[in-house]
């Protein structure tokens, strides 16, 4: 069992995102047979282009604010908020410098 401080990891990734030409950085927190967790840092205005949902998934915002778009629906995910990711094509935009955790169930 590895112990992690999410604040430190998130700050390091946000610093890397600010240096990156695409405005994002990520690291895998956990990758197991049934669950994967990825911490992503996105600078203001960075968009993860539309993609298919990987199955059961949630998004938690640790810092900042992002907007999740799925079809005609948009959900603002503010700091401290956890949302289900709908099982359809979606994209994600950072409304401000943000750190999020994506959790995906691996059927």
C-alpha positions in Angstrom: 0.0 0.0 0.0 1.5 3.3 -1.1 0.7 6.5 0.8 0.2 9.7 -1.2 -0.6 13.3 -0.5 -3.0 14.4 -3.3 -2.2 18.1 -2.7 1.5 17.6 -3.4 0.9 15.3 -6.4 -1.7 17.7 -7.8 0.5 20.8 -7.3 3.4 19.0 -9.1 1.1 18.0 -12.0 -0.4 21.5 -12.3 3.2 22.9 -12.5 3.9 20.4 -15.2 0.7 21.4 -17.1 1.7 25.0 -17.0 5.0 24.1 -18.6 3.4 21.8 -21.2 2.4 23.0 -24.7 -0.9 21.3 -24.4 -1.8 22.7 -20.9 -2.3 19.4 -19.2 -0.4 16.7 -17.2 -1.5 13.5 -15.5 -0.4 10.7 -13.4 -1.9 7.3 -12.5 -2.7 7.0 -8.9 -4.0 3.4 -9.0 -4.2 0.8 -11.7 -5.7 -2.5 -10.7 -7.7 -5.3 -12.3 -11.1 -3.5 -11.6 -10.3 0.1 -11.0 -8.1 2.9 -12.4 -7.6 6.4 -10.9 -5.9 9.2 -12.7 -5.1 12.6 -11.4 -5.2 15.2 -14.2 -4.1 18.9 -14.0 -5.5 21.3 -16.7 -4.7 24.9 -17.2 -7.5 27.5 -17.8 -9.1 26.9 -21.2 -7.6 23.4 -21.8 -10.0 21.0 -23.4 -10.0 17.3 -23.5 -11.6 16.6 -26.8 -14.8 14.7 -27.2 -14.3 11.0 -26.5 -16.4 7.9 -25.6 -17.1 7.1 -21.9 -14.9 4.2 -20.8 -17.8 2.7 -18.8 -18.6 3.4 -15.1 -16.6 6.5 -14.2 -16.6 9.5 -11.9 -14.8 12.8 -11.9 -13.9 14.7 -8.7 -12.6 18.2 -8.7 -9.9 18.8 -6.1 -9.0 22.4 -7.1 -10.4 24.8 -9.6 -13.5 24.3 -11.8 -14.2 22.3 -15.0 -17.2 21.9 -17.2 -18.2 18.4 -18.5 -20.3 18.5 -21.7 -22.3 15.4 -22.8 -24.7 15.8 -25.6 -26.9 18.8 -24.9 -26.1 18.7 -21.2 -23.3 20.6 -19.4 -22.3 20.2 -15.7 -20.0 22.6 -13.9 -17.8 20.6 -11.5 -16.4 22.9 -8.9 -13.8 22.2 -6.2 -15.0 19.5 -3.8 -17.6 18.2 -6.2 -17.9 14.6 -7.4 -20.0 13.7 -10.5 -20.8 10.6 -12.5 -19.6 10.7 -16.1 -22.5 9.8 -18.4 -22.1 6.7 -20.6 -21.9 8.7 -23.8 -19.5 10.9 -25.8 -18.3 13.8 -23.7 -15.6 16.5 -23.4 -14.1 18.4 -20.5 -13.0 22.1 -20.4 -11.0 23.7 -17.6 -12.7 26.9 -16.6 -9.7 27.8 -14.4 -6.5 26.0 -13.5 -7.8 22.7 -12.1 -6.9 19.4 -10.6 -9.3 16.5 -11.0 -9.4 12.8 -10.3 -10.9 10.4 -12.9 -12.0 7.1 -11.5 -12.9 4.4 -14.0 -14.3 0.9 -13.3 -12.7 -1.7 -15.4 -15.6 -4.2 -16.0 
